[in-house]
Amino acid sequence: MGTALVTGATSGIGREIAWQLAAEGNDIVLVARNVPALEEYAERIRTFTGQKVETLRADLATEEGARAVGERVASRERPIGLVVNNAGFGLGQSFLGGSLDRELEGMDVMARAILIICHAAAGEFARRGYGAILNISSMTSLTAQGTYSAHKAWVRTFSEGLAETLRPHGVNVTVSCPGLVHTDFHARTNVDASQWPEFAFIPVDRVASRSLDAVRRGRVIVTPSPVYAAAAGILRLSPRALVRRVAGPGRSGRAAGT
Ligand SMILES: NC(=O)c1ccc[n+]([C@@H]2O[C@H](COP(=O)([O-])OP(=O)(O)OC[C@H]3O[C@@H](n4cnc5c(N)ncnc54)[C@H](OP(=O)(O)O)[C@@H]3O)[C@@H](O)[C@H]2O)c1
C-alpha cells in the first residue's frame, strides 16, 4: 500500500490499524489532535518496525483540520496509497436537551471531515489510477440510536456509492462496521462498558486485521466478526418498528457511575 494515512491513530482501532500496516512494511501518516500522543506513538512505530512515520496534528471537527488532511492525502510529491477515515466518538448525550455544539462536532468529525478527505483522495487516486480508502462505520449504522447511528449510516451509504464511483478508476473503497470493541471510546463517552458481556466485544486486533484484509480483497462492506455479521443480517430483515424499539435512542448503553 506504500504510505497509509490513518485518522484517529493515537488510540483504539486506528492505533491498531496503523500498527498492523507498519508491521507489514508500509510507511504511515498518523493523524489526531493530541501532539504528545502522536509523537510518542510515531517514535514507537519507527523503533519497532523501521518504517517512516509522519505525524499530522489536525482537529477534524474544523474545516481547516479536515482540509489539511485532504491536502496531505492528495499530495503528488509524497503519495498516499491508503486512507483510513477512523476518527470518531460517541456523543454521550441525548438529542433532547443535549448540546447543539456537541451534535455539530459529531457530524463534522464523523461525516463532514470524511467527505472532505474522500473528495481529495478520490480526485488524486482516480487521476493516477490506484489507491484505496477504508472508512470506519459501525454496527449502529443499522440501528436507530440517534445521531451517532445516523452518522455511521451516512458513512456506510456514502462509502458504498463512492466504491461504485471509483471502481472503474482502479480505486477500492471499503467500509468496516464493527460491533463493540474495547478501546477508549466508551470511557471518553462516559459509558460503562462493563454492562455488556465480554463475548460481545471483538478484539481490536481482529477488527483491524479483518478490515485490512477486506481492503486487500477489494470488498466494499465488512462486518469484522461472525456474531455481528449474523446480527447485521437480523437487523436488515427486522421490521424497522422493532429495531427502533430494541435499538433506538437511549439503548446505546448505561452511563458510567449510574
Ligand atoms: N469502540 C467501539 O466499540 C466501536 C464500535 C464501532 C465503531 N467504532 C468506531 O471506530 C472508530 C475509532 O473508535 P475507537 O473505538 O478506536 O475510539 P478511541 O479509542 O476513543 O479513539 C478515537 C481516536 O479518534 C481521534 N479523534 C477524536 N476526535 C477527533 C478530532 N476532532 N480530530 C481528530 N481526531 C480525533 C482520537 O485522538 P485525539 O483525541 O488525540 O484527537 C483517537 O485517536 C470511531 O469512528 C468509532 O465510532 C468504535
PDBQT file of the ligand as one rigid body, heavy atoms in Angstrom, charges set to zero:
ROOT
HETATM    1  N1  LIG A 301     -15.074   1.072  20.239  1.00  0.00    +0.000 N 
HETATM    2  C1  LIG A 301     -16.203   0.623  19.700  1.00  0.00    +0.000 C 
HETATM    3  O1  LIG A 301     -16.964  -0.146  20.343  1.00  0.00    +0.000 OA
HETATM    4  C2  LIG A 301     -16.568   0.998  18.282  1.00  0.00    +0.000 A 
HETATM    5  C3  LIG A 301     -17.522   0.212  17.614  1.00  0.00    +0.000 A 
HETATM    6  C4  LIG A 301     -17.865   0.526  16.297  1.00  0.00    +0.000 A 
HETATM    7  C5  LIG A 301     -17.269   1.594  15.665  1.00  0.00    +0.000 A 
HETATM    8  N2  LIG A 301     -16.343   2.355  16.344  1.00  0.00    +0.000 N 
HETATM    9  C6  LIG A 301     -15.755   3.485  15.607  1.00  0.00    +0.000 C 
HETATM   10  O2  LIG A 301     -14.364   3.254  15.492  1.00  0.00    +0.000 OA
HETATM   11  C7  LIG A 301     -13.664   4.497  15.349  1.00  0.00    +0.000 C 
HETATM   12  C8  LIG A 301     -12.494   4.533  16.317  1.00  0.00    +0.000 C 
HETATM   13  O3  LIG A 301     -13.022   4.495  17.625  1.00  0.00    +0.000 OA
HETATM   14  P1  LIG A 301     -12.207   3.867  18.849  1.00  0.00    +0.000 P 
HETATM   15  O4  LIG A 301     -13.122   2.904  19.497  1.00  0.00    +0.000 OA
HETATM   16  O5  LIG A 301     -10.867   3.404  18.420  1.00  0.00    +0.000 OA
HETATM   17  O6  LIG A 301     -12.137   5.164  19.795  1.00  0.00    +0.000 OA
HETATM   18  P2  LIG A 301     -10.943   5.834  20.634  1.00  0.00    +0.000 P 
HETATM   19  O7  LIG A 301     -10.087   4.775  21.260  1.00  0.00    +0.000 OA
HETATM   20  O8  LIG A 301     -11.623   6.824  21.536  1.00  0.00    +0.000 OA
HETATM   21  O9  LIG A 301     -10.073   6.610  19.531  1.00  0.00    +0.000 OA
HETATM   22  C9  LIG A 301     -10.594   7.724  18.847  1.00  0.00    +0.000 C 
HETATM   23  C10 LIG A 301      -9.493   8.392  18.018  1.00  0.00    +0.000 C 
HETATM   24  O10 LIG A 301     -10.087   9.470  17.281  1.00  0.00    +0.000 OA
HETATM   25  C11 LIG A 301      -9.329  10.644  17.489  1.00  0.00    +0.000 C 
HETATM   26  N3  LIG A 301     -10.206  11.811  17.407  1.00  0.00    +0.000 N 
HETATM   27  C12 LIG A 301     -11.347  12.054  18.123  1.00  0.00    +0.000 A 
HETATM   28  N4  LIG A 301     -11.847  13.261  17.814  1.00  0.00    +0.000 NA
HETATM   29  C13 LIG A 301     -11.018  13.799  16.882  1.00  0.00    +0.000 A 
HETATM   30  C14 LIG A 301     -10.983  15.046  16.195  1.00  0.00    +0.000 A 
HETATM   31  N5  LIG A 301     -11.893  16.016  16.432  1.00  0.00    +0.000 N 
HETATM   32  N6  LIG A 301      -9.995  15.277  15.310  1.00  0.00    +0.000 NA
HETATM   33  C15 LIG A 301      -9.045  14.325  15.082  1.00  0.00    +0.000 A 
HETATM   34  N7  LIG A 301      -9.014  13.142  15.707  1.00  0.00    +0.000 NA
HETATM   35  C16 LIG A 301      -9.985  12.883  16.613  1.00  0.00    +0.000 A 
HETATM   36  C17 LIG A 301      -8.691  10.468  18.866  1.00  0.00    +0.000 C 
HETATM   37  O11 LIG A 301      -7.464  11.185  19.008  1.00  0.00    +0.000 OA
HETATM   38  P3  LIG A 301      -7.336  12.668  19.688  1.00  0.00    +0.000 P 
HETATM   39  O12 LIG A 301      -8.296  12.705  20.852  1.00  0.00    +0.000 OA
HETATM   40  O13 LIG A 301      -5.900  12.794  20.051  1.00  0.00    +0.000 OA
HETATM   41  O14 LIG A 301      -7.703  13.620  18.602  1.00  0.00    +0.000 OA
HETATM   42  C18 LIG A 301      -8.378   8.972  18.863  1.00  0.00    +0.000 C 
HETATM   43  O15 LIG A 301      -7.125   8.734  18.230  1.00  0.00    +0.000 OA
HETATM   44  C19 LIG A 301     -14.711   5.590  15.582  1.00  0.00    +0.000 C 
HETATM   45  O16 LIG A 301     -15.132   6.116  14.345  1.00  0.00    +0.000 OA
HETATM   46  C20 LIG A 301     -15.860   4.851  16.273  1.00  0.00    +0.000 C 
HETATM   47  O17 LIG A 301     -17.089   5.485  16.037  1.00  0.00    +0.000 OA
HETATM   48  C21 LIG A 301     -15.976   2.083  17.619  1.00  0.00    +0.000 A 
ENDROOT
TORSDOF 0
